Amino acid sequence: MADAAPITGAPSRASGFSEELSATRRTVIGAMIAGAALAVPARAHAHSAQPLTEWDRVRLRMEAARARSETFKAEVFDPIEEQLNRQAPRPPMYFEVQATSGEVARYHLYPWALDAYQHHVASPIREGAAALAERWRAWQSAKEGTGFHVVQKQFGELEDAWAELEDQLMSMPAPHHAALLWKIGHLLGPSARQESGCTTSWCSEFADAVMADAERLLAN
């Protein structure tokens, strides 16, 4: 299959319909953090009996923000999304045209440029683009009718609030072993693993913060 244009865009943390929510959060993390994880005492959570630090208070705010986001998704976002998909399933961002040779070519058509092939010299391409554009217009009409665009914006704001506090926790110095354990789990634990089973790469800012915490708290 010939591909006429590359697929662009990154999946949203919040939804398949929103393309960019925290695209700069991940790059590379070294294997050093895995060694720090092995050094964390198994009973680190016992520190929770101590007075709350500023880090602990930020974590409580983050957990509350996450709970609000998850509740909104379950009670508002998901039902509206299901309603939208029943009325007009979201179309793909490409259409295919088979040449006389039998080869199938794929052409990308994005919802913000539905008239991109309107004046193409090849009628099969014009017709394929027109048919897909009509599906996109039907989806956009259903999206407006269900109020999904408003709900999507609200959900994105809740996700952003959660992510901002989560990033703040990663950057703040860990005040105790439990905080360091949380950071390592955030980088290397089950929630950080992809479908392949591998962990996501993270930016050097977070990796450096965790290593600094480990050197300070685990030096002895």
C-alpha positions as CSV (number, residue, x, y, z in Angstrom):
1,M,0.0,0.0,0.0
2,A,1.4,3.4,-1.0
3,D,1.0,6.1,1.6
4,A,0.6,9.6,0.2
5,A,1.2,11.5,3.5
6,P,2.4,10.6,7.0
7,I,0.1,10.4,9.9
8,T,0.7,13.2,12.4
9,G,-0.5,14.0,15.9
10,A,-0.1,12.4,19.3
11,P,-2.7,10.6,21.3
12,S,-4.2,12.5,24.2
13,R,-3.9,11.5,27.7
14,A,-7.6,12.4,28.2
15,S,-9.2,11.1,25.1
16,G,-8.9,9.7,21.6
17,F,-10.5,12.9,20.2
18,S,-8.0,15.4,21.8
19,E,-4.6,15.2,20.3
20,E,-2.2,17.0,22.7
21,L,-2.3,17.3,26.4
22,S,1.2,16.8,27.8
23,A,3.4,16.1,24.8
24,T,6.7,17.3,26.3
25,R,6.7,15.3,29.5
26,R,8.7,12.3,28.3
27,T,12.1,11.8,26.7
28,V,14.7,9.5,28.3
29,I,15.3,8.0,31.7
30,G,18.4,6.0,32.7
31,A,18.6,2.6,34.3
32,M,20.1,4.2,37.5
33,I,16.6,4.8,38.8
34,A,15.9,1.0,38.8
35,G,18.8,0.6,41.2
36,A,17.4,3.3,43.5
37,A,14.1,1.4,43.5
38,L,15.8,-1.6,44.9
39,A,17.3,0.4,47.7
40,V,14.0,1.8,49.0
41,P,13.0,0.2,52.4
42,A,9.9,-2.0,52.1
43,R,8.4,-0.2,55.1
44,A,8.8,3.3,53.7
45,H,5.1,4.0,54.0
46,A,5.5,4.0,57.8
47,H,6.6,7.6,57.5
48,S,3.0,8.6,56.8
49,A,2.5,8.7,60.6
50,Q,4.8,11.8,60.7
51,P,3.5,15.4,60.3
52,L,2.5,16.3,56.7
53,T,5.1,18.0,54.7
54,E,4.4,20.4,51.8
55,W,5.1,17.5,49.4
56,D,2.4,15.5,51.2
57,R,-0.1,18.3,50.9
58,V,0.6,18.7,47.2
59,R,0.1,14.9,46.8
60,L,-3.3,15.1,48.6
61,R,-4.3,17.9,46.2
62,M,-3.1,15.8,43.2
63,E,-5.1,12.8,44.4
64,A,-8.2,14.9,44.8
65,A,-7.7,16.4,41.3
66,R,-7.3,12.9,39.8
67,A,-10.5,11.7,41.6
68,R,-12.4,14.6,40.1
69,S,-11.1,13.8,36.6
70,E,-11.9,10.1,36.9
71,T,-15.4,10.8,38.3
72,F,-16.1,13.3,35.5
73,K,-14.9,10.8,32.9
74,A,-17.1,8.0,34.2
75,E,-20.3,10.1,34.8
76,V,-20.2,12.7,32.1
77,F,-17.5,12.3,29.4
78,D,-17.9,8.5,28.6
79,P,-21.7,8.6,28.3
80,I,-21.6,11.6,25.9
81,E,-18.8,10.0,23.9
82,E,-20.9,6.8,23.6
83,Q,-23.9,8.8,22.5
84,L,-21.8,10.6,19.9
85,N,-20.4,7.3,18.5
86,R,-23.9,5.9,18.2
87,Q,-25.1,8.9,16.2
88,A,-22.0,9.3,14.0
89,P,-18.9,7.2,14.6
90,R,-15.7,9.2,14.3
91,P,-14.3,8.8,10.7
92,P,-10.7,8.0,9.9
93,M,-8.3,10.7,8.8
94,Y,-7.6,9.0,5.4
95,F,-9.3,7.4,2.4
96,E,-7.9,4.9,0.0
97,V,-8.0,4.8,-3.8
98,Q,-7.1,1.7,-5.9
99,A,-5.2,2.4,-9.1
100,T,-5.7,0.5,-12.3
101,S,-2.5,-1.4,-11.5
102,G,-4.1,-2.8,-8.4
103,E,-2.0,-0.8,-6.0
104,V,-3.9,0.9,-3.2
105,A,-2.9,4.4,-2.2
106,R,-3.8,6.1,1.0
107,Y,-4.5,9.9,1.2
108,H,-4.8,11.8,4.4
109,L,-7.7,14.1,4.9
110,Y,-7.9,16.1,8.2
111,P,-11.1,17.6,9.7
112,W,-9.6,21.1,9.6
113,A,-8.9,20.8,5.8
114,L,-11.8,19.0,4.3
115,D,-11.5,20.7,0.9
116,A,-7.9,19.8,0.4
117,Y,-8.6,17.6,-2.6
118,Q,-11.5,19.6,-4.0
119,H,-9.6,20.5,-7.2
120,H,-7.5,17.4,-7.6
121,V,-7.0,16.3,-11.2
122,A,-7.9,12.7,-10.5
123,S,-11.6,12.2,-10.1
124,P,-11.3,9.0,-7.9
125,I,-9.3,11.0,-5.4
126,R,-11.8,13.9,-5.5
127,E,-14.7,11.5,-5.0
128,G,-13.0,9.6,-2.2
129,A,-12.1,12.9,-0.4
130,A,-15.6,14.2,-0.9
131,A,-17.2,11.1,0.6
132,L,-14.9,11.2,3.7
133,A,-15.5,14.9,4.1
134,E,-19.2,14.3,4.2
135,R,-18.7,11.8,7.0
136,W,-16.6,14.3,8.9
137,R,-19.2,17.0,8.6
138,A,-21.9,14.6,9.9
139,W,-19.6,13.8,12.9
140,Q,-19.0,17.4,13.6
141,S,-22.7,18.2,13.5
142,A,-23.4,15.3,15.9
143,K,-20.6,16.6,18.1
144,E,-22.2,20.0,18.3
145,G,-25.7,18.5,18.9
146,T,-24.6,16.3,21.8
147,G,-22.5,19.1,23.4
148,F,-19.5,16.8,23.3
149,H,-17.1,19.7,22.4
150,V,-18.0,21.4,25.7
151,V,-17.6,18.3,27.8
152,Q,-14.3,17.5,26.0
153,K,-13.0,20.9,27.0
154,Q,-14.0,20.5,30.6
155,F,-12.4,17.0,30.8
156,G,-9.2,18.4,29.3
157,E,-9.0,21.1,31.9
158,L,-9.5,18.5,34.7
159,E,-6.8,16.3,33.2
160,D,-4.4,19.3,32.9
161,A,-5.0,20.2,36.6
162,W,-4.2,16.7,37.6
163,A,-1.1,16.5,35.4
164,E,0.2,19.9,36.6
165,L,0.2,18.7,40.3
166,E,1.7,15.4,39.3
167,D,4.6,17.1,37.6
168,Q,5.0,19.4,40.6
169,L,5.4,16.4,42.8
170,M,8.0,14.9,40.6
171,S,10.0,18.1,40.6
172,M,9.8,18.8,44.4
173,P,12.5,17.3,46.6
174,A,11.2,14.1,48.2
175,P,11.1,14.8,52.0
176,H,11.1,11.1,53.0
177,H,11.4,7.5,51.8
178,A,7.7,7.2,51.1
179,A,7.8,10.2,48.7
180,L,10.8,8.7,46.9
181,L,9.0,5.4,46.6
182,W,6.0,7.2,45.1
183,K,8.3,8.9,42.5
184,I,10.0,5.6,41.5
185,G,6.7,3.9,41.2
186,H,5.4,6.7,39.1
187,L,8.3,6.3,36.7
188,L,8.8,2.5,36.8
189,G,5.6,1.0,38.3
190,P,2.6,-0.6,36.6
191,S,0.9,2.7,35.7
192,A,4.0,3.7,33.8
193,R,4.1,0.6,31.6
194,Q,2.9,0.5,28.0
195,E,1.0,-2.3,26.3
196,S,4.4,-3.8,25.4
197,G,5.2,-4.1,29.1
198,C,8.0,-1.5,28.8
199,T,8.1,1.6,30.9
200,T,7.6,5.0,29.3
201,S,10.6,7.3,28.8
202,W,10.7,10.4,31.0
203,C,12.4,13.7,30.8
204,S,15.8,14.4,32.3
205,E,14.2,16.9,34.8
206,F,12.3,14.1,36.5
207,A,15.1,11.6,36.3
208,D,17.5,14.0,37.8
209,A,15.1,14.9,40.6
210,V,14.6,11.2,41.5
211,M,18.4,10.6,41.5
212,A,19.0,13.6,43.7
213,D,16.4,12.3,46.1
214,A,17.9,8.8,46.1
215,E,21.4,10.2,46.7
216,R,20.2,12.3,49.6
217,L,17.9,9.8,51.3
218,L,19.7,6.6,50.6
219,A,23.3,7.7,51.0
220,N,23.8,5.6,54.1
